[in-house]
Amino acid sequence: MPDPVEPTLRSPNRLIVTLVAVAVVVTLGAVVTGFILAARLAHQSTAPATGPLAVAAAPQPGASGRYCAELMPKLPEDLITQQRRPLIDAQPGVAAWGDPATILRCGLADPAELTCAAQLTRFTGADGAGVEWLRLEESDAVTYLAVDRPVRIAVTVTAQAGIGPIQQLSEVIAHALPEQPVCEAGHVTPTDNS
């Protein structure tokens, strides 16, 4: 016959095992919840900025001219997957998208690199409309200068951004501004900053 004391001795053991199991589950749950919260906070801290952006001033003699005034309202709100950003102390002829920012400046003076012998690249949009660009490389960014329009338009992108933003802006610029030859009679065609 079984000993009647034995089940009562097992009951406290079962209770201890059950309490330990519950403690382990609660602890694991807290650890997992902590990892999830930490991952969310890390994602939030590395999420792209969309707030106002300060853009350094640069000489833009044609920024207030008629051609930049025609172009600026036609620029897209979304450039590839980047949203347009408001600017702190906004200057005429400047727009920005995303983070790190893609920055467009309209109405620039001709850089020394722009000559009739300069190597240009034609980028076209989805509809085939295109613009001739001069590529100017920097250490961590690339600036493309639109050179076949009445004003010079620079677009600076990070080196990792690729050409998608330039292709999309080529289509917009091609439809907004008239095309002109880059050079005439061996000289770079002057811009019209009026």
C-alpha positions in Angstrom: 0.0 0.0 0.0 1.4 3.4 -0.9 2.5 5.7 1.9 0.0 8.5 2.4 2.8 10.9 3.3 4.6 10.6 0.0 2.1 12.6 -2.1 2.2 15.5 0.3 6.0 15.5 0.0 5.7 15.6 -3.8 3.2 18.4 -3.8 5.7 21.0 -2.4 8.3 19.8 -4.9 5.7 20.2 -7.7 4.9 23.7 -6.4 8.6 24.6 -6.4 9.1 23.3 -9.9 6.0 25.2 -11.1 7.1 28.4 -9.4 10.6 28.1 -11.0 9.0 27.4 -14.4 6.8 30.5 -14.0 9.8 32.6 -13.0 11.8 31.4 -16.0 8.9 32.2 -18.4 8.3 35.6 -16.9 12.1 36.4 -17.0 12.3 35.2 -20.7 9.3 37.3 -21.5 10.9 40.4 -19.9 14.1 39.8 -21.8 12.3 39.3 -25.2 10.2 42.5 -24.5 13.4 44.3 -23.7 15.0 43.3 -27.0 11.9 44.3 -28.9 11.8 47.7 -27.3 15.6 48.2 -27.8 15.2 47.3 -31.5 12.3 49.8 -31.9 14.3 52.6 -30.2 17.3 51.8 -32.4 15.1 51.9 -35.5 13.6 55.2 -34.4 17.0 56.8 -33.8 18.3 55.7 -37.2 15.1 56.6 -39.1 15.6 59.2 -41.8 15.0 62.8 -40.8 12.1 64.6 -42.4 12.2 67.9 -40.5 13.5 71.2 -41.6 17.0 71.2 -43.1 19.7 73.9 -43.1 21.4 74.2 -46.4 24.6 76.3 -46.7 24.3 79.3 -48.9 26.1 79.3 -52.2 26.4 81.9 -55.0 23.4 81.4 -57.3 23.1 84.5 -59.6 20.1 83.1 -61.4 18.2 81.7 -58.4 15.6 84.5 -58.5 15.4 84.6 -62.3 12.5 83.5 -64.5 13.9 80.0 -65.4 14.4 79.0 -61.7 11.0 80.5 -60.9 9.5 78.2 -63.6 11.3 75.1 -62.4 10.9 75.2 -58.7 7.1 74.7 -58.4 7.4 71.7 -60.8 9.8 69.8 -58.6 8.4 66.6 -57.2 7.3 66.1 -53.6 8.9 62.6 -53.7 12.2 62.0 -55.3 12.5 58.3 -55.8 11.7 57.2 -52.2 12.7 60.4 -50.5 10.3 63.0 -49.3 10.8 66.7 -50.0 12.1 68.5 -46.9 11.3 72.0 -45.7 14.3 74.3 -45.5 15.5 76.5 -42.6 16.0 80.1 -43.9 14.9 78.9 -47.4 16.8 80.5 -50.3 15.3 80.9 -53.7 16.3 78.1 -56.1 17.0 75.5 -53.5 15.2 72.2 -52.8 16.1 69.1 -50.7 14.8 65.6 -50.3 15.5 62.8 -47.8 18.3 62.0 -45.4 21.1 62.1 -46.2 19.7 65.0 -48.3 19.7 65.2 -52.1 20.0 69.0 -52.7 19.1 70.8 -55.9 20.4 74.4 -56.5 19.1 76.4 -59.5 20.8 79.4 -61.1 24.5 78.6 -60.4 27.4 80.2 -62.2 29.5 78.1 -64.6 32.2 76.1 -62.8 35.8 76.0 -64.2 35.2 72.3 -65.1 32.6 73.2 -67.7 34.3 73.6 -71.0 33.4 72.5 -74.6 35.7 69.5 -74.2 34.1 68.4 -70.9 32.7 64.9 -70.8 28.9 65.0 -70.4 26.3 62.3 -69.7 22.8 62.4 -70.9 20.2 61.1 -68.4 16.7 60.5 -69.6 13.5 60.1 -67.6 10.9 57.4 -68.1 9.4 59.2 -71.0 12.7 59.6 -72.8 13.1 63.3 -72.1 16.7 64.0 -71.2 19.3 66.5 -69.9 23.0 66.8 -70.4 24.9 66.6 -67.1 28.5 67.3 -66.0 29.6 65.1 -63.1 31.7 66.7 -60.4 32.9 64.2 -57.8 33.6 65.0 -54.2 34.9 62.8 -51.4 31.5 61.6 -50.1 29.1 63.1 -52.6 28.6 63.6 -56.3 27.2 66.8 -57.9 25.6 66.7 -61.3 25.3 70.0 -63.2 22.6 70.3 -65.9 24.4 72.2 -68.7 22.0 72.3 -71.6 19.4 74.6 -70.2 19.3 78.5 -69.9 20.4 78.2 -66.2 22.7 75.8 -64.5 21.1 73.4 -62.1 23.2 71.4 -59.6 22.0 68.3 -57.9 24.2 66.8 -55.1 23.6 63.2 -54.0 25.5 60.9 -51.8 27.9 58.6 -53.6 25.6 55.6 -52.7 22.4 57.2 -54.0 23.0 56.1 -57.6 21.5 57.9 -60.6 17.8 57.4 -59.9 17.3 61.0 -58.5 19.2 62.4 -61.6 17.0 60.5 -64.0 13.8 61.6 -62.3 14.9 65.2 -62.2 16.1 65.0 -65.8 12.5 64.4 -66.9 11.2 67.3 -64.8 13.9 69.7 -66.0 13.5 68.6 -69.6 9.8 69.5 -69.5 10.1 72.7 -67.5 13.0 74.5 -69.3 13.9 74.9 -73.0 17.0 73.0 -74.2 19.9 75.0 -75.6 23.3 73.9 -77.0 26.1 73.5 -74.4 28.6 75.2 -76.7 28.3 77.6 -79.7 31.3 78.6 -81.9 33.7 76.8 -79.5 32.5 78.6 -76.4 30.2 77.5 -73.6 26.7 79.0 -74.2 26.1 81.7 -71.6 23.3 81.3 -69.1 20.3 83.6 -68.9 20.0 84.7 -65.2 17.3 87.3 -65.9 
